[in-house]
Amino acid sequence: MSEVPYLAGLSGQGSSNNNFDEICSAVEARGLWECHDEWRISTVTTKRIEAREKEGRKGFLVSVKCDHEFSCHCPTLQRAVEFLNIYDRLVIDLFYTVGWPSWAARNKLNP
């Protein structure tokens, strides 16, 4: 399978404003890490990683919310941060590319 450059660039730990060491420390200390980023006037993305079991397996629940929600369960914290970075960027790129999550589409100003 060929690599998708857009996704490959987003998956690394350093590809976002999310600091892996900060996330790791918070999850170890409190069981979760959460951040609220205002990336546009009155547009806030809530990002969260929480230590959580699923079907008897330890792992991490990742969620990124900004009108829509992307979430998944990951077996490792490193993978959780990779998904966090991808979902975080995807929210912004969908907004500017196709008009998500606004009520208008890219080529349609009225609902």
N, CA and C of each residue as an Amber inpcrd file, in Angstrom:
protein
   333
   0.8490000  -1.1700000   0.0000000   0.0000000   0.0000000   0.0000000
   0.9000000   1.2410000   0.0000000   0.5450000   2.2110000  -0.8050000
   1.3510000   3.4280000  -0.8780000   1.0100000   4.3700000   0.2740000
   1.9730000   5.2000000   0.6130000   1.8020000   6.1620000   1.7020000
   1.0080000   7.3650000   1.2190000   0.1530000   7.8850000   2.0830000
  -0.5890000   9.1090000   1.7890000   0.1640000  10.2440000   2.4860000
   0.8780000  11.0700000   1.7200000   1.7400000  12.0850000   2.3370000
   1.0360000  12.9990000   3.3330000  -0.1900000  13.3860000   3.0180000
  -0.9420000  14.2680000   3.9160000  -1.0700000  13.6440000   5.3040000
  -1.4730000  12.3820000   5.3680000  -1.6450000  11.7020000   6.6550000
  -0.3120000  11.3810000   7.3110000   0.6750000  11.0030000   6.5190000
   1.9870000  10.6710000   7.0710000   2.5950000  11.8750000   7.7780000
   2.3920000  13.0480000   7.2360000   2.9230000  14.2600000   7.8480000
   2.2230000  14.6420000   9.1360000   0.9810000  14.2030000   9.3060000
   0.2090000  14.5460000  10.4920000   0.4260000  13.5830000  11.6520000
   0.8500000  12.3700000  11.3840000   0.8510000  11.3380000  12.4130000
   1.9950000  11.4410000  13.4140000   3.0990000  12.0820000  13.0620000
   4.2370000  12.1560000  13.9670000   3.9640000  12.9880000  15.2060000
   4.6850000  12.6960000  16.2780000   4.4830000  13.3860000  17.5510000
   4.7090000  14.8890000  17.4380000   5.6180000  15.3030000  16.6010000
   5.9460000  16.7180000  16.5170000   5.1440000  17.4850000  15.4850000
   4.1400000  16.8440000  14.8810000   3.4310000  17.4980000  13.7770000
   2.3220000  18.4320000  14.2360000   2.1230000  18.5520000  15.5280000
   1.0420000  19.3770000  16.0380000   1.5550000  20.2080000  17.1970000
   0.6910000  21.0720000  17.7160000   1.0460000  21.8360000  18.9050000
   0.9700000  20.9840000  20.1650000   0.5490000  19.7440000  20.0090000
   0.3680000  18.8630000  21.1590000   1.7100000  18.3010000  21.6030000
   2.0960000  18.5810000  22.8320000   3.3730000  18.1550000  23.3810000
   3.2340000  16.7610000  23.9770000   3.9450000  15.7780000  23.4030000
   3.8290000  14.3920000  23.8500000   4.1810000  14.2430000  25.3210000
   5.2550000  14.8800000  25.7730000   5.6660000  14.7570000  27.1820000
   4.6150000  15.3230000  28.1240000   4.0140000  16.4390000  27.7440000
   2.9490000  17.0480000  28.5540000   1.7330000  16.1240000  28.6320000
   1.3720000  15.5580000  27.5020000   0.2320000  14.6390000  27.4580000
   0.5120000  13.4140000  28.3110000   1.6910000  12.8430000  28.1590000
   2.0770000  11.6500000  28.9110000   2.0390000  11.9150000  30.4150000
   2.5860000  13.0310000  30.8550000   2.5990000  13.3840000  32.2800000
   1.1870000  13.5440000  32.8310000   0.3260000  14.2180000  32.0720000
  -1.0490000  14.4390000  32.5330000  -1.8230000  13.1280000  32.6200000
  -1.6620000  12.2630000  31.6390000  -2.3810000  10.9830000  31.6460000
  -1.8860000  10.1180000  32.7970000  -0.5800000  10.1110000  33.0500000
  -0.0400000   9.3360000  34.1680000  -0.5180000   9.8770000  35.5130000
  -0.5730000  11.1900000  35.6520000  -0.9390000  11.8110000  36.9350000
  -2.4460000  11.7960000  37.1970000  -3.2490000  12.1290000  36.1670000
  -4.6940000  12.2970000  36.3690000  -5.5660000  11.3190000  35.6020000
  -4.9440000  10.5350000  34.7230000  -5.7160000   9.6040000  33.9160000
  -6.2720000  10.2140000  32.6430000  -6.0270000  11.5330000  32.4460000
  -6.4930000  12.1750000  31.2210000  -5.7260000  13.4580000  30.9480000
  -5.7790000  13.8690000  29.6940000  -5.2360000  15.1450000  29.2370000
  -6.3230000  15.7850000  28.3920000  -6.5240000  17.0890000  28.5750000
  -7.5410000  17.8030000  27.8020000  -7.0300000  19.1900000  27.4700000
  -7.3850000  19.6540000  26.2850000  -6.9390000  20.9640000  25.8160000
  -8.0670000  21.5840000  24.9900000  -8.2280000  22.8900000  25.1060000
  -9.2120000  23.6340000  24.3200000  -8.4440000  24.6680000  23.4950000
  -8.5360000  24.5640000  22.1720000  -7.8330000  25.4860000  21.2770000
  -8.8330000  26.3010000  20.4730000  -8.7210000  27.6250000  20.5770000
  -9.5210000  28.5000000  19.7210000  -8.6620000  28.8000000  18.4960000
  -8.9930000  28.1960000  17.3750000  -8.1900000  28.3320000  16.1580000
  -8.8050000  29.3070000  15.1580000  -9.9660000  29.8000000  15.4870000
 -10.6780000  30.7930000  14.6910000 -11.5820000  31.5240000  15.6690000
 -11.9680000  32.7490000  15.3910000 -12.8050000  33.5010000  16.3210000
 -14.0610000  32.6910000  16.6440000 -14.2480000  32.4300000  17.9240000
 -15.3940000  31.6730000  18.4470000 -15.4830000  30.2310000  17.9360000
 -14.3910000  29.6900000  17.4620000 -14.3530000  28.2950000  17.0240000
 -13.3030000  27.5760000  17.8600000 -13.7750000  26.7070000  18.7330000
 -12.8900000  26.0290000  19.6880000 -12.9340000  24.5240000  19.4500000
 -11.7660000  23.9190000  19.4450000 -11.6520000  22.4680000  19.3670000
 -11.2490000  21.9550000  20.7380000 -11.9700000  20.9590000  21.2390000
 -11.6320000  20.3000000  22.5000000 -10.9730000  18.9780000  22.1680000
  -9.7520000  18.8020000  22.6730000  -8.9820000  17.5820000  22.4270000
  -8.7750000  16.8820000  23.7600000  -8.9190000  15.5460000  23.7350000
  -8.8420000  14.8020000  24.9940000  -8.2720000  13.4100000  24.7470000
  -7.4060000  12.9840000  25.6540000  -6.9250000  11.6040000  25.6960000
  -7.1310000  11.1250000  27.1170000  -7.7980000   9.9800000  27.2480000
  -8.1320000   9.4360000  28.5600000  -7.7440000   7.9650000  28.6200000
  -7.0720000   7.5680000  29.7070000  -6.7710000   6.1550000  29.9210000
  -8.0890000   5.4470000  30.1970000  -8.3880000   4.4110000  29.3790000
  -9.6760000   3.7320000  29.5410000  -9.5930000   2.3140000  28.9780000
 -10.2250000   1.4030000  29.6950000 -10.3070000   0.0250000  29.2140000
 -11.4430000  -0.1200000  28.2200000 -11.2400000  -1.0020000  27.2580000
 -12.2960000  -1.3350000  26.3020000 -12.2400000  -2.8440000  26.0930000
 -13.3370000  -3.4890000  26.3950000 -13.4360000  -4.9450000  26.2640000
 -12.2990000  -5.6470000  27.0040000 -12.0090000  -5.1510000  28.2070000
 -11.0000000  -5.7620000  29.0530000  -9.5610000  -5.4420000  28.7010000
  -9.3460000  -4.5860000  27.7230000  -7.9790000  -4.2190000  27.3320000
  -7.7040000  -2.7640000  27.6880000  -6.5550000  -2.5400000  28.3120000
  -6.1610000  -1.1750000  28.6360000  -5.8130000  -0.4350000  27.3540000
  -6.0740000   0.8550000  27.3710000  -5.7800000   1.6700000  26.2080000
  -6.1330000   3.1150000  26.4890000  -6.3430000   3.8600000  25.4240000
  -6.5680000   5.2940000  25.5360000  -7.6870000   5.7120000  24.5900000
  -8.6550000   6.4280000  25.1360000  -9.7510000   6.9660000  24.3420000
  -9.3400000   8.3600000  23.8750000  -9.3600000   8.5680000  22.5830000
  -8.9990000   9.8410000  21.9650000 -10.2770000  10.4820000  21.4490000
 -10.4500000  11.7760000  21.7040000 -11.5800000  12.4760000  21.0910000
 -11.1710000  13.8940000  20.7280000 -11.6780000  14.3360000  19.5880000
 -11.4790000  15.6990000  19.1070000 -12.8580000  16.1990000  18.7010000
 -13.3080000  17.2960000  19.3360000 -14.6580000  17.8130000  19.1120000
 -14.6240000  19.2770000  18.6800000 -15.3660000  19.5620000  17.6350000
 -15.5960000  20.9310000  17.1770000 -16.8160000  20.8550000  16.2730000
 -17.9960000  20.9590000  16.8400000 -19.2720000  20.7200000  16.1610000
 -19.4550000  19.2440000  15.8230000 -18.4520000  18.6110000  15.2430000
 -18.4690000  17.1790000  14.9810000 -17.4720000  16.5460000  15.9430000
 -17.5480000  15.2340000  16.1110000 -16.6140000  14.5560000  17.0040000
 -15.9630000  13.3830000  16.2950000 -14.6360000  13.3260000  16.4140000
 -13.8650000  12.1860000  15.9530000 -13.3260000  11.4990000  17.1970000
 -13.4460000  10.1760000  17.2610000 -12.9130000   9.4780000  18.4310000
 -12.5000000   8.0580000  18.0580000 -11.5960000   7.5090000  18.8480000
 -11.1570000   6.1300000  18.6730000 -10.5070000   5.6570000  19.9700000
 -10.2940000   4.3540000  20.0560000  -9.6180000   3.7490000  21.2060000
  -8.2980000   3.1970000  20.6900000  -7.1920000   3.5640000  21.3490000
  -5.8550000   3.1700000  20.9030000  -5.1530000   2.3300000  21.9670000
  -4.3190000   1.3830000  21.5540000  -3.6330000   0.5220000  22.5060000
  -2.4580000   1.2010000  23.2190000  -1.8700000   2.2270000  22.5950000
  -0.7130000   2.9060000  23.1950000  -0.9240000   4.4150000  23.2050000
  -0.2250000   5.0820000  24.1000000  -0.3200000   6.5380000  24.1770000
   0.2800000   7.1830000  22.9280000   1.3540000   6.6210000  22.4220000
   1.9650000   7.1710000  21.2100000   0.9750000   7.1390000  20.0460000
   0.2630000   6.0290000  19.8840000  -0.7290000   5.9350000  18.8100000
  -1.8870000   6.9010000  19.0690000  -2.2700000   7.0680000  20.3290000
  -3.3460000   7.9990000  20.6760000  -2.9860000   9.4220000  20.2530000
  -1.7340000   9.8200000  20.4890000  -1.2960000  11.1630000  20.1020000
  -1.2730000  11.2950000  18.5850000  -0.9060000  10.2410000  17.8790000
  -0.9400000  10.2860000  16.4130000  -2.3640000  10.5250000  15.9100000
  -3.3290000   9.7880000  16.4570000  -4.7270000   9.9980000  16.0540000
  -5.1990000  11.3990000  16.4400000  -4.8000000  11.8710000  17.6160000
  -5.1660000  13.2130000  18.0580000  -4.6920000  14.2450000  17.0360000
  -3.4540000  14.1240000  16.5970000  -2.8940000  15.0660000  15.6310000
  -3.6380000  15.0150000  14.2970000  -3.9630000  13.8090000  13.8420000
  -4.6870000  13.6660000  12.5720000  -6.0810000  14.2630000  12.6780000
  -6.8260000  13.9040000  13.7270000  -8.1880000  14.4190000  13.8920000
  -8.1930000  15.9430000  14.0580000  -7.2340000  16.4540000  14.8210000
  -7.1350000  17.8980000  15.0580000  -6.9760000  18.6400000  13.7320000
  -6.0650000  18.1950000  12.8940000  -5.8270000  18.8550000  11.6140000
  -7.0000000  18.6570000  10.6660000  -7.6100000  17.4720000  10.7130000
  -8.7340000  17.1670000   9.8380000  -9.9170000  18.0950000  10.0880000
 -10.1820000  18.4130000  11.3500000 -11.2710000  19.3340000  11.6880000
 -11.0630000  20.6760000  10.9820000  -9.8660000  21.2010000  11.0620000
  -9.5630000  22.5010000  10.4490000  -9.5890000  22.4090000   8.9320000
  -8.9840000  21.3600000   8.3840000  -8.9380000  21.2210000   6.9300000
 -10.3280000  21.0050000   6.3300000 -11.1960000  20.2600000   7.0130000
 -12.5670000  20.0910000   6.5150000 -13.3150000  21.4170000   6.5280000
 -13.0820000  22.2330000   7.5360000 -13.7340000  23.5380000   7.6060000
 -13.3390000  24.4030000   6.4000000 -12.0300000  24.5200000   6.1660000
 -11.5690000  25.4080000   5.1060000 -11.7190000  24.8210000   3.7050000
 -11.7650000  23.5060000   3.5700000 -11.8440000  22.8860000   2.2560000
 -13.2730000  22.6800000   1.7850000 -14.1470000  22.1690000   2.6560000
 -15.5200000  21.8710000   2.2300000 -16.5830000  22.5810000   3.0580000
 -16.1730000  23.4670000   3.9500000 -17.1450000  24.2380000   4.7020000
 -17.5950000  23.5920000   5.9980000 -17.0310000  22.4600000   6.3790000
 -17.3950000  21.8180000   7.6410000 -16.6490000  22.4920000   8.7620000
 -17.1510000  22.6830000   9.9390000 -18.4590000  22.3270000  10.4180000
 -19.4740000  23.4490000  10.2970000 -19.1870000  24.4560000   9.4990000
 -20.1440000  25.5640000   9.4000000 -21.4180000  25.1320000   8.6800000
 -22.4170000  25.9510000   8.7520000 -23.7000000  25.6870000   8.1010000
 -23.6030000  25.8580000   6.5930000 -22.6080000  26.5740000   6.0960000
 -22.4640000  26.8220000   4.6710000 -21.3950000  25.9020000   4.0690000
 -21.5450000  25.5930000   2.8170000 -20.5320000  24.8260000   2.0930000
 -19.5640000  25.7990000   1.4390000 -18.4740000  25.2960000   0.9310000
 -17.4500000  26.1380000   0.3440000 -18.0000000  27.0460000  -0.7670000
 -18.8800000  26.5070000  -1.5950000 -19.4260000  27.2750000  -2.7220000
 -20.8900000  27.6740000  -2.5080000 -21.3480000  27.6320000  -1.2640000
 -22.7510000  27.9540000  -0.9760000 -22.7990000  28.7480000   0.3140000
 -23.0870000  30.0260000   0.2100000 -23.0600000  30.9040000   1.3820000
 -24.3260000  30.8350000   2.2170000 -25.4540000  30.4590000   1.6350000
 -26.7030000  30.3790000   2.3770000 -27.0200000  28.9300000   2.7320000
 -27.6540000  28.7140000   3.8940000 -27.9810000  27.3380000   4.2980000
 -28.9780000  26.6720000   3.3550000
